[in-house]
Amino acid sequence: MRNALFAPDEVETWLEQHRKGSDVSEEVLLWQLLRGSYRDDMVRGLTDICRMFISGCSEMPDPEIAEVAYSLAGQSSPAEVVAALTERFVDSSSRVGSEQVSTRRLVRAVGEFAGPVDGTVFDPTCGIGSLLLGLVTDTSVTLAGQEINLSVARLAEARAELAGHRDVTIRVGDSLRDDRWPGLRADLVVCDPPMNLPDWGRDDLLLDTRWELGLPTRGESELAWLQHCYAHAEPGGKVIMVMPASVAYRKAGRRIRAELVRRGILTQIVALPPGMAVSHAQPVHLWMLTRPSAHEGVTTAVRMVDLTANDPDESFEPEPHQVEDVPLIDLLDEAVDLTPAHHIAKRTTDHLAEYLAVRETLLSGLRQLSDTLPPLALGPGSLDGAAVRIADLARAKLVEVSDAGVTSTTDQLDTDYLRGFAASTANARRSTSSSGSYRVDTRIARVPQMEIADQRHYGDAFRSLDEFERRVRELTSLSEQAIALARDGLTSGTLRPDQLGTKGLGAPLHET
C-alpha cells in the first residue's frame, strides 16, 4: 500500500468519521487535493497553482483546490503557499525524477558559500528552479537556466515569476548535447548535475571547444558538466558545482583535476555531511571555480573544508580545525586526490591539548546535565477534555503566531505552556500528510484549558526540557569532537592510552 492514492472526498469522509477532519491543516488538505487530481504529475499541478495565482484565473480540475489555495494565500502569500507545496514535493517519497530537484539543505549550503549574488546567475540543469530561486532574493538579478524536461522548465519559470523575478528565462534542451545558451557568460554558474550518466554524449562531442581542460571519459560525466559550467563563466565569474565525493579521487579524472589545479581555476572544495542529496545518503562535495581575469591574481592554494561530521541541518560555517589551505604544488602528485579529509588529516595538530580541553568541557557539561531535567509526577492520565485551537486564540488576539512559534499577548496565557503543548506528538501528527512529508502548522495545534497558575507550572517544565535538549545537543557535538580527536590521535601516533599498567610506554598523557 506504499504511495497509494485516495480520492479527496474519500479522505475527507474518513477523517470526519474518525472525528479528525477539523484537525487537518488547509495545507495538508490542499496537498491531498492536488495529489488526488494530478496523481504522479505533481509538476503540472504545481505549475497550474502558480499560473492561477499569477493570472487570477483558475482552470483547476477540482474547484476546491482553488478555494483552499486562495484561503491559504490570504493567511500568508501566494509565494509562501507554492513554497510550502514545493517543499512537500521535494520531500515526497513518491516523487518521480529526483534529478529535477535539489534539497533545501543543499540549496542552503550552496547559498552560504556563494555569498552575495548579483549580475547574471545561470544554472544549466535548473530542474524546478531550486538553486536559482534559493540563492537569489534580489529580483533585479538576471536568472538564466536550461532544463531538458519541458514541464519542469515551465514550473521553474512560473515559480520565478510568482516570486517577483521578471528577468528570467528557462530554455529547454539537453545542455551538453544542445547548449541553448552558447553566448552566455554569467557572474555565477551553479549546477547540481545528474550523476553517473551512462551516456553524456561523448562520442558526439569529441571536438567540442568546451573541453579546454581535457576530454572527459565516458564515466566522468560530472567533469563534462563542470567544464560546461566553466565555459559559461565570465572572467572573474564563479562556478559552484555539486559533485559526488568520488570525483575527487577517481583515476580516470586525474588529468582534468591536475589542469584545474595547475591553472589556478579551482579555489575551494567543501565536503558536505551525508543526507544532502535527494536520491542517496552519500556525502557530496561543492567544487568552487573562478575564471581568471586581468584584475585578479591566480590562486596559489586550494581551500579544503571538511564538514562531513557536521549536522546537515546546522550552520555550514566551518570550525578552524575543519579548514586547510593547501598549496597547489602539494596537490599535484601522482593521484591528484582532492578529497578535503585527505589533506586536513595531514596537518600537524596538537591532539593532546585539544583533546584534554574538549574532554574537560564535556565532563563538566555532563555533571551539570542532571540538574536541568525537571522532576515530574504522575499526571491525570488525559488532558483531552476542554481544549482550544491556537487559531481560535489568534483570532481573539490572545496570541500571536510567527516563525518563532506562538506568543501570548495576555497575562491569562503562559507562552512556554502554549509552545510546549503546540510541539506535542499529537499536534505534530496533525501536520503530517499521508505522503509522509512533514510541516508544522502551529495554528491547528490544540492546547488544554487550565488556570494560569497551572499553566505556569507546565511552562516551567517545558522551559527546563528545552534547556535540557539544548545542552544535550551541545554535548552531542562535543562528544563527536572528542571521539574524532581521540581516534585521529591514537591512529596517527600523536596520542596513546593513558594507563598501560606496569609495562606501559611511560608517563600518562596528562603528564607528558
N, C-alpha and C positions, 0 to 999 in steps of 0.2 A: 504493500500500500504506500510505499515511499513516493513522494511527489504527486500523490493523487490530487485531482482537481474536482471541486464540487461546485454546483450552481450556487450563485449568491443567495437566491431565495431559499434554497435548502439549508444553507448555512445559517441564515437569519432565523428560520423556523426552529432549527435545532437549538440555537442559542436561546430563543425565547422559551422553548420547552424546558430548558435546563436553567432558566432564570439567569442567564448570563448575557442577554442581549444588551442590557444597559452598561455592561462592563467593558464592551469593546470600543476602543477609540475610533474616531472617524478615520484616522489614518490607516488603521488596520482594515476597517471596512472598505475603504477606497482601494487598497491593495487587493483585497479579495474580489471586489467587483471587477477590477481590471483583469485579474487572473482568470476569472470566470468568463469574461468576454473575449480576451485575446489569447488565452491558453499559453502556448510557448512563445508566441510572438509579442513578448512584452516590449521589445524595442519599438514596434509600431504603436503599442498602447501609450508608451511614454511620449512618443513624438506627437500623437494626437492630443494628449493632455497639454503639451507645450503650445501647440498651434491653437488650441481652444483658448488658452489664456492670452496669447498674442493677438488673435483676431477678434476675440469676444464671441465667436460663433462656435456652436457645438454640433458635431456630427457623430457623436459617440453612439456606439451600438446600444448602450443602455442609458436612458436619460438620468438614472440615479447617479451615474458616475459624475456627470457634470454638476449635479446638485450637491453631492458630498464634496467634490473638489472645490467648488466656489465657497462652500461653508468653511472648509479648512483655510482657504486663502484669505477669508475675512478675518480669521484669528491670527494670521501671520502675514504671508505674502505668497503670490503665485510661485515665485522663485524658490521659496522655502518648501512649498509643497512638492515641487518637482525634485528638489534636492533630497528630500526625505524618501520619495519613491525611488529615486535613482540609487540611494544607499541600500534600500531593500533589494533592488535588482542586483546590485553588486554582491550583496551578502547571500542571496538566494542560492541554495544548493542545487536547485533545478535549472539554473541558468545554463543556456547553451551558448558556446562561443566565448570562453573566458578570456580569449586573447583580445576581446573588444574592450576590456575594462582594466583599469589599474586600481588597486585597493586604496582606501583612504589613507592607510599607513604609508604606502609607497608615495602617494602624492605629497603627503606632509613631509616625508624625508627629502624628496627632491626639492620641495619648496624651501626647506631650511638651508640646503647647500647652494641653491640657486641665488638666494639673496634678492635684492630689489630687481624688479623686471620692468624694462621699458623697450621702446622701439618696436621691433617685429619679433614675434615668437612663432616658431614653426615646429610642428610635430608630424612626421611623415607616416606614422602609424597611430593616428589620433583616436581610433575607436569611437567611443561615445563622448569624447572630449574631456576625459577625466583629468589629464595632466594640464591641458591648456587652460581649462576653467579653474582648476585647483591652484594654479600658480599665479594667475593674472586676475587681480581685482580691479585694476585701473582700466576702465572701459575705453580709454584713449589708445591703449596698446593694440597694435595690429596683430590679429591672430590668423595664422595660415595652417592648414592641415591637409593631409591626404589619407584616405581610408578606402580599402578595397571593396567594402560592402556598402552598397547604395543606401539601404535603410538605416544602417548605423551612422553613416555620414549625415543623413538628414536629421537624425536625433541630435548629433553633435552641434549642428548649425542651429537647430531650434533651441537647444539649451543655452547656447551663447547669446542668441537674440533675446531670449527671455531674461537673461542676466544683465542685459543692457549693452552688450557689445554690438556695435554697428559695423565695425571694420573687421569682419571675419569671413573667411572663405574656406570651405572644405571641398576639395576636389576628389573625384572618385577614380580609383585605379590602383594597380599594383605598383608600389613606389619603386621597387628595384627594377622591374621589367619595363614599366611605363611611368617614368617620372613626369608628373603633371606640373611640376614647378622648376623647370630647367634653369631659369634665370634668377631664381630667388636666392638672396643672401641675407640671412637673418642675424639679429643680435644674439638670440638664444635659440638653440635647437634642442628639444627634449624628445626622448624616444624610449618607450617600453616595448621593444620589438617582440614578435613571435619568436619563440626559442626552438632550437633544434629542427629547423626546417629541412626536410629531406631533399628538397629541390628548390633552391632560391633563384635559379635562372643562370647559373654559372656558365653553362655551355653557350648561352645566347649573348653573354655579356663579357666575353674574353677580352675584347679590345676597348672596353668602356673606360673613359678618362677618369672616372671616379676612383679607380684603384691606384691612387698615387703612392700608397704605402705598400702595395703588393696585392696580387690577385689572391683572394681567399680560396681555400679549398672547399669542396662540396660540404664538408662537415663543419665549416666555420661561417655559417650564415650570419651570426652575430657580428663578426668582423666586417662583413659586407654592409650590414646596416650601419655600423659605426662609420665607415668611410663615406657612405651615402650622406649621413648627417653632417660629417665634417665638410663635405663638398658644398653644403648649403650654409655654412657659417661664414660671415664676412670677416675681413681682417680685424682682429680684436674680439671677434664674436666667440661665444662659448657653446659647448656641447655637453649635455648631461645624458648619459646612456645608462639604462638598466641592463645589467649583464649577468648571466649565470656565473657562479664562482669559478667554474672550470675553465672559462675563457682565459683566466689569469695565468694558467699554467699548462694548458694543453700543448703538446709538442707541435701540432700542425700550425698553430698560430704564432710560433716563436718569432719568425722573421718579421711579421707585421708589428708585433709588440715591440721588437727591437727598434723598428723605424719610428714608432710613436715616441719612444724614449729618446732616441738619438737626436731627433729633430726638435725636442723640447715641446712637443704638442701636448703630451699627457701631463696634467698638472696635479691630479689627485685621484685616488681610488678609496672608496669607503665601503667596507664590508658591513652590511646591514644585518640585523638579527633575523632569525628564522620567522616565518609567518608573514612576510611582507607581500608575497605574490598570491594571486588568485588560485592558480591551478596546482600549486605544490607548496610544501613547507620548507624547501631547501633555502639556504641563505643566498642572497643575491648581492651584487656589488653595484655601486654607482661609479662609472668612469667619467671623469671630467676632463675635457679637452679645451684648449684655447688656440685659435688660429693666430699665428704670429702676425704682428703689424709693425709698421715702421716706427711707431711711437712707443712701443713697449719692448723691453728686452725679453730674450728667450729664457724660460725657466731653467734653473740649474739643478733642481731636485723635484722629486715627486712626493707629495704628502700622502702618507699611508695612514688610514684611520680604521681601527678595528672595533666595531660596535656589536659584534656577534653575541656577546654575553649580555647585552642590554635588553630591557623590556621594550618590545616594539611599540607599546602604547605610551611610553615616556618620551622625554626630550631626546633628540638626536645630537645634542651638544656633547662633544667628546670630552672625556677627562684627559689630563696631561699624559697619563700613562698609556692612553689608547692611541696616541699620535706619534708618528715618527717621520721626519723629513729625510728622505733617502736620496743621496746624491745620485745623479744619473749614471755615473761610472759604476756605481755599486750594483746597478740593476742589469747592466749589460754583460752578464756572464753567459754561460752556455745554455742555461734553461730560460733566462729572462722571466723568472717567476714573479708575477706582480701581485701575489696574494699578500694583503696587508699583514696578517698574523705572522707570516714567514719572516718579515723584516722587523716587525716590532719585537718579536721574541729574541732577536739578536742583540737588542740594546742592553747595555750594562745597567742593571737595576740593583739598587740597594734593597734586596729582598728582605733582609733581616729587619732593618729599620721600618720598612713599610708594613711587613707582616706583624711585628710586635705592636705597632700603632693601631692597626686595624683590629687586631685581636683584643687589645685593651678596651677600645671603644665598643666592640661587640659584647664583650663580657659585662661591661658596665651597663650597657643597654638592656641586656638580659636580666640583670639584677633588678633593674627598675621596672621591668615589664609587668611583673606580678602585681604591682601597686596600681596599675592602670585598669585592669579588668574588673568591672564592677561586681559586687556581690548581689546575687538575685535570690528571690524566694519563690515558693510555689504560688502560681497565679490562679485566677478564677477558672481557667480551662477554656474560656472562649470570650472574645470581645466582638463577636459578630452581631450583637444586638443592635443598638442605635448607632448608626454610622452616617457620616455626611461626606459627600464628594467635595474634593478640593475645588472643582469647577464651580460648585454652588457657593462656596465660601468666597471665591474670587468675584463672582457676580455680585455678591453682597458687599464687596470691597473690604472684606475682613482679612484677606491675604493678597499678596502679590506673587505671581508666578513668573520666573525668569529662567535663564540658562543655569543660574546658580542654584535653583530649586525654589521651594515655596517659603515665603517670609510672612510672618504675622504682622498685621498693621493695627492690632488691638491688644489691650492688656488681658483679654479673655482667652487668648490662644498663645501657646508657647511654640516658638519657631522650631526648636530642636525636637519637640514632641511631634510636630507636623512632619518634619523631614524624616524622622525615624520611621514613622508608620508609612509614609509615602514610598519608602525604599523597601518595604516588606516583600516577601516572596509572593504573597497573594496579589499585591498590586503590580509586581513585575510581570506576573503571568498575564495580566490583562493587557499588557503592552506587547505581547508576543503573538505574531501571526502564525498561521498554520504552515507557512513556507519555511519556518524556522528562523526567520530574521527577527531581530530584536531592536526595539527602540522605546526608550522611556517616554511615557506620556503622563506627566505629573497630574494633569487636570482630571484624569479619570480615577486617580487614586482615592481610596476611601479611608477616613480616619474615624476611630470611635469617639463618641461624645463622652466627655467626663469633665469634672470640675477642674478649674485652673490649678489648684494645689496638686492634684493627682497628675495633671499634665506635666507639671514641673519636675515631679519625681521621675516620670518616664523620660523627660527631656534630659535630666542629669545622667540617666543610664545610657541613653543614646549617645550623648556627648562623650561619655567615658569610652564607649565602644568605638566611636570614631577615632579617638586619640589612640586607643589600643591598636586599631587597624593601621593607623599611620605609622606607629612605632614598629609594628611587625613588618611593614613594607620596607622601612629603613633598615631594620635588622636583616631582612632577607637580602637586600642589596649588599650590606656589609659582609654577610655570610658568604655570598658568592665571590666577593672580592678576596676574602681571607682564603677561601678554598683555592682560587686561581693562583694567588701569590704562593701559597704553600706547595701546590703541585708543581708550579713552574720552578720554584726554588729547589725542591727536592730532586726533581728530574734533571735540572741543569747543573746541580752540584753546588749552588750558592747557599743552600740550606741543608741541614742534616737533622735527624731526630735528636731531641733534647736529652732523652735518657736512653743510654745504650748499655746500662749495667756496668759491672766492674771491668768488662773487656771492651768498653766503648772506645771511641776515637778521640776522646779528650774532654774538655770542659763543655758544660751545657751552652746552648745558643746564647742565653741572656748574659753569659759571662765572656763571650767572645769579643 
